[in-house]
Every structure is written in structure tokens, then in C-alpha cells.
């Protein structure tokens, strides 16, 4: 129940964060040039101050600028260990694209 409440809180707060309605309805919002994959990733992990406080964690990002910094930090670590990651193979077989589970 708590997780469902958190999801609905996120949805309604995100909807309420839109301030440039014309820009959004014209399809020219801040994610227009970035594409759907970036939009989905951004909002999937976005936390408001209240949500982060309830989870007792720091907000990973609060806008597109800090989202970019957050993603770069993750990539720096992965890139620094790329050879090890590729050598280890991730510990899981590669996906085949089918749902054979």
C-alpha cells in the first residue's frame, strides 16, 4: 500500500510541476529534443523532496541539469571499470529478446 501511495504521489506531483502549458501542448517541452527514453528514465527515478525524505535518502537529481550530472557520475564509474565488467559478463546470460521465462 505504501508503494502504491508513493507512485500516485509521484504521478500527481509530476503533473503539477508543469508550468509552461503552451510549450507542453505544442510538443516543445524540455524533453522534446531528448526523446522518450530520456523522458521515461528521468521521471521513473525522479523524487520530490518529500519522497526522498520519506525514503531517508538524498535526491539523485531535481532538474535536467542535475539529472545530467547524475547520469555522468554513473557513467564515469562504469567506464572506469568497463574492462572488468565486460570480462565478468555481468553474471547473467545475454538477453535474447524473447520472453522465455
LINZI-V416168 format. One record per helix or strand of 2 or more residues. SS is the DSSP state (a for helix, b for strand). FROM is the first residue (numbers start at 1). TO is the last residue. If there is no record, write none. Layout:
ss->{SS/SS}
from->{FROM/FROM}
to->{TO/TO}
//
This chain:
ss->{a/a/a/a/a/a}
from->{2/21/36/49/64/82}
to->{16/25/45/55/80/91}
//
